[in-house]
Amino acid sequence: MGLLSEGLGLDMDRLKNTCLDARLMILSNDEYVSVEHRVLANPSKEPRVSIAVFFNPSAREALYGPFSELTSPEKPPRFRQFVHNDYMRRFYTRELDGKTLINYYRI
């Protein structure tokens, strides 16, 4: 996460407790683009391994949104702010229509 922070020109600890999903795209104000997750058939005979990573911040009511260091009048925020609980509620109640949740927070 330190290298990702450095790539954005931020302090090394800025992304310390951030999950690598669509929220990283929001926090970076579209500097880092998240790929759409999908399942593909494995053409290899070797087993494929997936690892689930869970992010459970202690500041559930804190506001999340693009880092202020990455926004300016020339590059305005591309996403609105939200609280973690709202994001998770929307994540677990959204329809399985293939649309990404990130579009809900896009300005």
PEZI-V46599 format. One record per run of one state. SS is the DSSP state (~ for helix, > for strand, _ for the rest). FROM is the first residue (numbers start at 1). TO is the last residue. If there is no record, write none. Layout:
SS:FROM:TO + SS:FROM:TO
//
This chain:
_:1:1 + ~:2:7 + _:8:21 + ~:22:27 + _:28:62 + >:63:64 + _:65:67 + ~:68:70 + _:71:78 + >:79:79 + _:80:81 + >:82:83 + ~:84:93 + _:94:101 + ~:102:105 + >:106:106 + _:107:107
//
